């Protein structure tokens, strides 16, 4: 039969949720500390609690050496002769126990032992609670409000107390002692006063758990919660998708006449909930995430940094942004993208500014028209005309309204502007190089032309040579006799 002391140890162990052997070890360690303090010794002390009788014994362990000359540390070694006086079976290199009286420890030693026991029990309790809850982070558990400590709420979660800090509470909720609530375990911390278990009523996991308990389609994984963005006490956006094409994911979460979602809203004390259908297309998903605002268009600015631009009608801008930016902030959390939201008017102004900036970058100073002369350029500048592009856009009538400019000057300006842009077009016209086939073809044509030219030259030379020979022959012919000369168109020569 167990002793009364051991029965008490078991009772304490059950209350603290720890192993009884841990308490027994704490008692034995406490006896060792009290014994060492009483006897003022550095010996290797040990203690043991007898489970049946409840008796506590303490002893010092020493190693047996052959002679006293071999003793190096009297607190841990003893000679063989002295050891055999205590125990006849003692041998060299063996160990011997020297028992100490524990009934003389006194009240101070007992108080010290009590403190050691309490310390050991607290450490064991801290380790037990930490090991119990450290692996359950994110789990939903039932809790009972135990007390209110300033802004924090202390709740009982079974084997330990947990704390709900102010930032983990919903602003819509207030608690009284004895209230039963559901909380999310967010973290377990090791502290000097014991393990600090922190739970939350503001975590998105709480909404996910409530939907799982209220919506059978989520429980059996027909409908899946893809993302949740929550600002406790204000609004929650939840994105769901159905694995079955015949099941409406949003309708399943809302329930008939909104019964399912209304039950969750009551549990959260009136917190608004937006249920959105998930879409793999980020632009379509963004339009739905910004509901109840109607979105005109969504553009992806940077797919790497996940940056979107959303344009809405001017009347929808405040609704899309929400109170203190809440709607767009929750949508950005739900999507995991950064969102720039603009009205149609803001976008139009932005485009106009961009176009004006581009025009300013491409504008050419009127000083480039050197043919106008310095005096005329100054007159144009005084009239606010500083660029060639602005000058080209003006009609002759508008130019004549400028002081000192008449029709002839207008014609001069027109010619100068036309020549300027013609020169720019000529400079900008790319020079097309012939292809390799064209080069080969051109080379063949050139060769043929050269050959033909050579033949023509040869023929010409031959013709000129023949003509020269004919001329020479005519010039070298002897004078003919008069009798051989016939004059056509005249009568016969007269006889002498």
C-alpha positions in Angstrom: 0.0 0.0 0.0 1.3 3.4 -0.9 2.3 5.8 1.8 0.3 9.0 2.6 3.2 11.1 1.2 3.1 9.2 -2.1 -0.7 9.5 -2.4 -0.4 13.2 -1.9 2.3 13.4 -4.7 -0.1 11.5 -7.0 -2.9 14.0 -6.2 -0.7 17.0 -7.0 0.4 15.3 -10.2 -3.2 14.8 -11.3 -4.1 18.5 -10.6 -1.0 19.8 -12.4 -1.3 17.3 -15.2 2.3 16.0 -14.8 4.0 12.7 -14.3 4.1 11.6 -10.5 7.7 10.5 -11.0 8.6 14.1 -11.7 7.3 15.1 -8.3 9.1 12.2 -6.7 12.4 13.3 -8.3 11.7 16.8 -7.1 11.3 15.5 -3.5 14.5 13.5 -3.7 16.4 16.5 -5.1 15.1 18.7 -2.3 16.4 16.2 0.3 19.8 16.2 -1.3 19.9 20.0 -1.2 18.8 20.1 2.5 21.3 17.4 3.5 24.2 19.1 1.8 23.2 22.4 3.5 22.9 20.7 6.9 26.1 18.7 6.8 28.0 21.5 4.8 29.6 18.9 2.6 30.6 18.6 -1.1 30.1 14.8 -1.2 28.3 13.1 -4.0 24.9 12.9 -2.3 21.8 10.9 -3.3 18.3 10.5 -1.9 15.5 8.0 -2.3 11.8 8.0 -1.4 10.3 4.7 -0.4 6.9 4.5 -2.1 5.4 2.1 0.4 6.7 3.4 3.7 7.2 7.1 2.7 10.7 7.0 4.3 13.3 9.2 2.8 17.0 8.1 2.9 20.1 10.0 1.9 23.6 8.8 1.4 27.0 9.8 0.0 28.8 7.7 -2.6 32.6 7.3 -2.4 35.1 5.3 -4.5 37.3 2.7 -2.7 41.1 3.1 -3.2 43.8 0.7 -1.8 45.3 2.9 0.9 44.9 6.4 2.4 48.0 7.5 0.5 46.0 6.9 -2.7 43.2 9.3 -1.7 43.2 12.5 -3.8 39.8 13.8 -2.9 38.4 12.9 0.5 34.9 13.9 -0.4 34.7 11.3 -3.2 37.3 8.6 -2.2 37.8 6.3 0.8 40.6 3.8 1.7 39.9 0.1 1.6 40.4 -0.5 5.3 37.9 2.3 6.3 35.4 1.0 3.7 35.6 -2.5 5.0 34.8 -1.2 8.5 31.5 0.0 7.1 30.9 -2.9 4.6 33.0 -6.0 4.8 32.3 -6.8 1.1 34.0 -3.5 -0.1 36.6 -3.9 -2.8 39.2 -1.7 -4.5 37.7 0.5 -7.3 34.2 -0.3 -6.0 31.7 2.1 -4.4 30.4 2.4 -0.9 27.4 4.2 0.5 27.7 6.4 3.6 24.1 7.0 4.9 23.2 10.4 6.4 20.6 11.1 9.1 17.6 12.9 7.7 15.6 13.4 10.8 18.0 16.1 12.0 17.7 18.3 9.0 15.5 20.8 10.8 12.8 23.4 9.9 15.0 25.5 7.6 16.1 22.5 5.6 12.4 21.5 5.3 11.5 24.9 4.1 14.3 24.8 1.5 13.1 21.4 0.4 9.6 22.8 0.0 10.9 25.6 -2.3 12.8 23.2 -4.4 9.8 21.0 -4.8 7.6 23.9 -5.9 10.2 25.0 -8.3 10.5 21.5 -9.8 6.8 21.2 -10.1 6.4 24.6 -11.8 9.1 23.6 -14.3 7.5 20.3 -15.0 4.1 22.0 -15.4 5.6 24.5 -17.8 7.2 21.8 -19.9 4.0 19.7 -19.9 1.8 22.6 -21.0 4.3 23.7 -23.7 4.6 20.2 -25.1 0.8 19.9 -25.0 0.0 23.0 -26.9 3.0 24.0 -29.0 2.0 21.5 -31.7 -1.6 22.7 -31.8 -1.1 26.2 -33.2 -3.9 27.2 -35.5 -6.4 24.8 -33.8 -9.9 25.9 -32.8 -10.7 25.1 -29.2 -13.5 25.8 -26.7 -12.6 28.1 -23.8 -14.3 29.5 -20.7 -13.7 33.1 -19.6 -12.0 32.9 -16.2 -11.2 36.6 -15.4 -10.5 40.0 -16.9 -7.1 41.5 -16.4 -7.1 45.0 -17.8 -7.4 44.8 -21.6 -6.6 41.1 -21.6 -9.1 38.3 -21.2 -7.9 35.1 -19.3 -9.6 31.9 -20.4 -9.5 28.3 -19.3 -8.7 25.9 -22.2 -8.5 22.7 -20.2 -5.0 21.9 -18.9 -3.9 25.5 -18.8 -4.9 29.1 -18.8 -4.7 31.2 -22.0 -4.6 34.9 -22.7 -6.5 36.9 -25.3 -4.6 40.2 -25.8 -6.5 43.3 -26.8 -5.2 43.2 -30.4 -6.6 39.6 -30.7 -10.1 40.7 -29.7 -12.9 42.0 -31.9 -14.1 45.5 -31.1 -17.7 44.3 -31.3 -17.2 41.8 -28.5 -17.2 42.1 -24.7 -17.0 39.2 -22.3 -18.0 38.3 -18.8 -16.7 35.7 -16.4 -18.2 32.3 -17.3 -18.8 32.9 -21.0 -18.1 30.0 -23.3 -16.4 31.0 -26.5 -14.4 29.5 -29.3 -10.8 30.7 -29.8 -7.8 30.1 -32.1 -4.5 29.0 -30.6 -2.0 31.4 -32.1 1.3 30.8 -30.2 2.8 29.3 -27.1 5.6 31.2 -25.3 8.0 30.0 -22.6 8.0 32.6 -19.8 9.6 32.8 -16.4 6.3 32.6 -14.6 5.1 29.7 -16.7 4.0 28.9 -20.3 2.1 31.7 -21.9 -0.6 30.4 -24.2 -2.0 33.1 -26.5 -5.4 32.6 -28.2 -7.3 34.8 -30.5 -10.8 35.8 -31.5 -9.5 37.9 -34.5 -7.7 35.3 -36.5 -9.0 34.4 -40.0 -8.9 30.7 -39.0 -11.9 31.3 -36.6 -14.1 32.3 -39.6 -12.8 29.3 -41.6 -13.7 27.0 -38.7 -17.2 28.5 -38.3 -17.9 28.0 -42.0 -16.6 24.4 -41.8 -19.0 23.7 -39.0 -22.0 25.5 -40.6 -21.5 24.4 -44.3 -21.6 20.7 -44.9 -20.1 21.2 -48.4 -17.0 22.7 -46.9 -16.7 20.0 -44.3 -16.8 17.2 -47.0 -14.4 19.2 -49.2 -16.9 19.8 -52.0 -16.4 23.5 -51.5 -12.9 24.7 -50.7 -12.0 28.0 -49.0 -9.1 29.4 -51.1 -8.4 32.6 -49.2 -9.6 34.7 -46.3 -8.9 38.4 -45.5 -10.3 39.7 -42.2 -10.4 42.8 -40.1 -12.0 41.6 -36.9 -15.1 43.4 -35.9 -15.4 45.2 -39.3 -15.5 43.0 -42.4 -14.3 39.6 -43.7 -13.8 38.6 -47.3 -13.7 34.9 -48.1 -13.0 33.3 -51.5 -14.5 29.9 -52.2 -14.5 27.5 -55.1 -16.5 24.4 -55.9 -15.0 21.1 -57.0 -18.4 20.0 -58.3 -19.8 22.0 -61.2 -23.3 21.3 -60.1 -22.7 22.9 -56.7 -22.9 26.7 -56.3 -20.1 27.5 -53.9 -21.4 31.0 -52.9 -25.0 29.7 -52.5 -23.8 26.8 -50.4 -22.1 29.2 -48.0 -25.0 31.6 -47.8 -27.6 28.9 -47.3 -31.3 29.1 -47.8 -32.5 32.6 -47.1 -29.0 33.3 -45.7 -29.4 31.0 -42.7 -25.9 29.6 -42.7 -24.0 32.9 -43.1 -26.3 34.6 -40.6 -25.5 32.0 -38.0 -21.8 32.8 -38.4 -22.4 36.6 -38.3 -24.2 36.1 -35.0 -21.3 34.2 -33.6 -19.0 37.1 -34.7 -21.4 39.7 -33.1 -22.5 41.3 -36.4 -19.2 41.3 -38.4 -19.9 41.8 -42.1 -18.9 38.9 -44.4 -18.4 39.0 -48.2 -18.4 35.6 -49.9 -16.7 35.7 -53.3 -16.2 33.0 -56.0 -12.5 32.2 -56.6 -11.2 32.7 -60.1 -7.8 31.7 -61.5 -7.8 34.8 -63.8 -6.5 37.5 -61.5 -8.3 40.4 -63.3 -11.7 38.6 -63.0 -11.0 37.7 -59.4 -10.0 41.4 -58.7 -13.4 42.6 -60.0 -15.2 40.2 -57.7 -13.0 41.0 -54.7 -13.8 44.7 -54.9 -17.6 44.1 -54.7 -20.0 45.7 -54.0 -18.3 48.3 -56.2 -18.6 47.9 -60.0 -15.2 47.9 -61.7 -14.7 49.3 -65.2 -11.4 47.5 -66.0 -8.4 45.9 -64.4 -4.9 46.1 -65.8 -1.8 44.2 -64.7 1.1 46.7 -64.2 3.7 44.3 -63.0 3.2 40.5 -62.9 6.5 39.9 -61.1 5.8 42.3 -58.2 2.0 41.5 -58.4 0.8 45.0 -59.0 -2.7 45.8 -60.4 -4.4 48.9 -61.6 -8.2 49.1 -61.2 -10.3 51.8 -62.9 -13.8 52.5 -61.6 -16.5 54.9 -62.5 -16.4 58.2 -60.6 -19.5 57.4 -58.7 -18.1 54.0 -57.6 -14.7 55.3 -56.3 -15.7 55.8 -52.7 -17.5 52.5 -52.6 -14.5 50.6 -54.1 -12.1 52.2 -51.6 -14.4 51.6 -48.7 -14.5 53.2 -45.2 -10.9 54.2 -44.4 -9.7 52.2 -47.4 -11.1 49.0 -45.9 -12.6 47.4 -49.0 -9.6 47.8 -51.2 -7.3 46.8 -48.4 -9.1 43.5 -47.8 -9.3 42.9 -51.5 -5.5 43.3 -51.8 -5.0 40.8 -48.9 -7.4 38.4 -50.5 -5.6 38.5 -53.9 -2.1 38.8 -52.6 -1.5 41.7 -55.1 -1.0 45.4 -54.6 -3.9 47.4 -56.0 -3.9 51.0 -57.3 -7.5 52.1 -57.6 -8.4 55.2 -59.8 -11.5 56.8 -61.1 -12.2 57.4 -64.8 -11.5 61.1 -64.4 -8.1 60.5 -62.6 -7.1 58.0 -65.4 -8.0 60.5 -68.1 -6.0 63.2 -66.5 -3.1 60.8 -66.1 -3.2 59.9 -69.8 -3.3 63.6 -70.8 -0.3 64.4 -68.6 1.6 61.5 -70.1 0.8 62.6 -73.6 1.7 66.2 -72.8 5.0 65.0 -71.3 5.7 63.0 -74.4 4.9 65.9 -76.6 7.2 68.1 -74.6 10.0 65.6 -75.0 9.7 65.5 -78.8 9.2 69.3 -79.3 11.8 71.2 -81.4 12.9 74.7 -80.5 11.9 77.4 -83.1 15.6 78.5 -83.1 16.2 75.5 -85.4 14.5 77.5 -88.2 17.6 79.5 -89.0 16.2 80.7 -92.4 13.6 82.8 -90.6 16.1 85.2 -89.2 16.7 86.2 -85.6 14.2 89.1 -85.7 11.3 87.0 -86.9 12.1 84.3 -84.4 12.0 86.8 -81.6 8.6 88.1 -82.8 7.2 84.5 -82.8 8.6 83.9 -79.3 7.0 87.1 -78.0 3.7 85.7 -79.3 4.2 82.5 -77.3 5.3 80.3 -80.2 8.4 78.5 -79.1 8.4 75.2 -80.9 8.4 74.2 -84.6 5.5 71.8 -83.9 3.4 74.6 -82.5 4.2 76.8 -85.5 3.3 74.1 -87.9 -0.1 73.7 -86.3 -1.0 77.3 -86.8 -3.1 78.5 -89.8 -2.1 81.4 -92.0 -4.9 83.5 -90.5 -3.5 82.8 -87.0 0.0 83.8 -88.1 -1.1 87.0 -89.6 -2.6 88.0 -86.2 0.9 88.1 -84.8 2.2 91.6 -84.8 4.7 92.3 -87.6 3.8 89.3 -89.7 2.1 89.8 -93.1 1.2 87.5 -96.0 4.7 87.4 -97.4 6.2 86.6 -94.0 3.5 83.8 -93.6 4.7 82.4 -96.9 8.3 82.5 -95.8 7.4 80.7 -92.6 5.4 78.0 -94.5 8.4 77.3 -96.7 10.8 77.2 -93.8 8.6 74.8 -91.8 8.0 72.6 -94.9 11.8 72.4 -95.6 12.5 71.6 -92.0 10.1 68.6 -91.8 11.2 67.4 -95.3 14.8 67.4 -94.1 13.8 65.4 -91.1 12.0 62.8 -93.2 15.0 62.5 -95.5 17.3 62.0 -92.6 15.0 59.5 -91.1 14.5 57.5 -94.3 16.6 54.3 -94.0 19.0 53.4 -96.8 18.0 50.0 -98.1 21.1 47.9 -99.0 20.7 45.4 -101.9 20.4 41.7 -101.0 23.0 39.2 -101.9 20.9 37.9 -104.8 20.4 41.4 -106.1 24.1 42.0 -105.9 24.8 38.9 -107.9 22.1 39.8 -110.4 23.4 43.3 -110.7 26.9 42.0 -111.2 25.7 39.7 -114.0 23.9 42.6 -115.7 26.9 44.8 -115.3 29.1 42.1 -116.9 26.8 41.7 -119.8 26.6 45.4 -120.3 30.4 45.6 -120.2 30.7 42.8 -122.8 28.2 44.4 -125.1 30.0 47.8 -124.8 33.2 46.1 -125.6 31.7 44.5 -128.7 30.2 47.8 -129.8 33.5 49.6 -129.3 35.2 46.9 -131.5 32.6 47.2 -134.2 32.9 51.0 -134.1 36.6 50.8 -134.4 36.3 48.4 -137.4 33.8 50.7 -139.1 36.0 53.8 -138.6 39.0 51.9 -140.0 37.1 50.9 -143.1 35.9 54.4 -143.6 39.4 55.8 -143.3 40.6 53.3 -145.9 37.8 54.4 -148.2 38.6 58.0 -147.8 42.3 57.4 -148.4 41.5 55.5 -151.6 39.4 58.3 -153.0 42.0 60.9 -152.1 44.8 59.0 -153.8 43.0 58.2 -157.0 44.7 59.8 -160.1 43.1 62.6 -162.0 40.8 61.4 -164.7 41.0 62.4 -168.4 38.6 65.1 -169.4 37.1 62.7 -172.0 36.3 60.3 -169.2 34.5 63.0 -167.2 30.8 63.1 -167.8 28.7 65.9 -166.5 25.2 64.7 -166.0 22.5 67.0 -167.2 24.7 68.7 -169.9 25.1 68.0 -173.6 28.1 66.3 -175.2 31.3 68.3 -175.2 32.1 70.5 -178.1 34.6 69.3 -180.7 37.8 71.3 -181.3 
